Amino acid sequence: MSGASADVVAPNNSDIGDMVQEGKNKTKIYCQRCSSLILLQQKASIKEKELFLPHMKKKPNAAPEDGETLNNFWLVEDMFTFENLGFTNTVDNIKYLICADCEVGPIGVHDIRQNKLFYVALDRVKHGE
């Protein structure tokens, strides 16, 4: 299920408009590490929302609360929309989203109290054809 093209890029906040078409993802979305396909184009809506995610690469002495607050997400309202996505165990009503192939993450978040809302951070994935 891998095989993203060479023009796959990670976003830069100034380029968000280039990734959106009619409020949805203009291109396919891939894992940053293994280029596994996560979402097909036009399957997620752009959403500005402030959410905390732990760092993808943990430092050996990092505290559990180490991470970053991100603001730009792809919102998916049905888990079956994803092509390749895994979930962590639930911690405090939160499941983190990870690549199903290489298990890198978290690339996003799902609050189990909001049954059908899945947020994928634009800064944690690659975009391309």
N, C-alpha and C positions, 0 to 999 in steps of 0.2 A: 504494500500500500504506500510505499515511499516513492520518491522520484520527483521532487519539486524541480521546477526549471531553475536555470541559473539566475534569473532576475528576481528571485524571491528576496525580499528585503524586510528588515525589522523597521517598525515605524519610527518616525521622529514627529513630535507633536505638530510641527509646522506642516507636515505632509498628510494630516488626517483627511483633509478634503479630497485628496487624491485617491484615498482608499474607500470613499463613500459614494454610492450612486443611489439616488432616490431613498436615502436614509438607511441603506443596507450595505453589506460588504461587497465591494466592487469585484474583488478577486478572491481566489481560494485562500484559505488560511492553513498554515503548516506549522509543525513543531520546529522550534529554533534549533534543536540539537540534531534530530534525525530526519527532518523534512517529511515526516509522515503527515498525510492529509488529515486535518482536523475538521474543517468545514468547507463545503462547497460555496461558490459565490451566491450572493443574494439570499442567504439563509439566516443572517443575524442582523439585528438593528443596532445602530450606533447609540450609545448611551453614555452620558456624562454623569458619573456617580462617584463619590469618594468612598473607596473601600481599601482596607488594609490587607496586604498579602505578605506572608513570610518571604524572606529572600529565597531565590531559587538555589543559590549556592551557599550553603551554611558554612560559616567559619567554625573552627573547632571549639572555640570558647563562646559561641553566640548564645545569648539568652533566648528562651522560647518566644519572647515578644519582639525579637529583632525582625525587622522587615521594612516595608515602605508603603506609603499611602499612594494609591494610583487613582486617576480620575477618568480615564477613557477606556471604555469596555465595549465589547460586542455582546449584546443581549440575545440569548437564545431561550425560547419559551417551551421547548420540547426536547427532552434529552435524546430522543431518537433522531433528531436532526443532525447530530454529530456523526462524523465518519469514524473517528478514532479518538476516544476519550475515556480516561479512567478516573476513578474517584478515590480519595483517601478515606480512611475511617472517619466517622463523625466525631468532632471535638467541639463541645459547646454549641451544638446545633449547626455547625459549619462542616461542609465537605469541600475539600480543595480539589480542583480539577487538574489532572495530569495527562501527559501523553500516554496513550495505552500501549504504544510500542516500546518506548525507551524509559518511561516512567519519570521523565523530567517534569519538574513543576515546583510549586504550583503555578499554573498558567491562568488560573481563574478560581472562582469561588461559587458555591451554591449553599444558600441558607435553607435548611430543610423545612423551616417554618414558612418559606415562600416556595411552595411546592414546584412551580414551573418556571422559575427564574434562574438562569445560569449565566454568569458573567465571565467572559474571557478577556483578559487584559490585552489591549493592543500592543503594549510594550513587551509582552511575554511570548509573542508568536511572530511568525514571518508571513508576509503577504506576497502573492504572486499568481501567475497563470498556471 
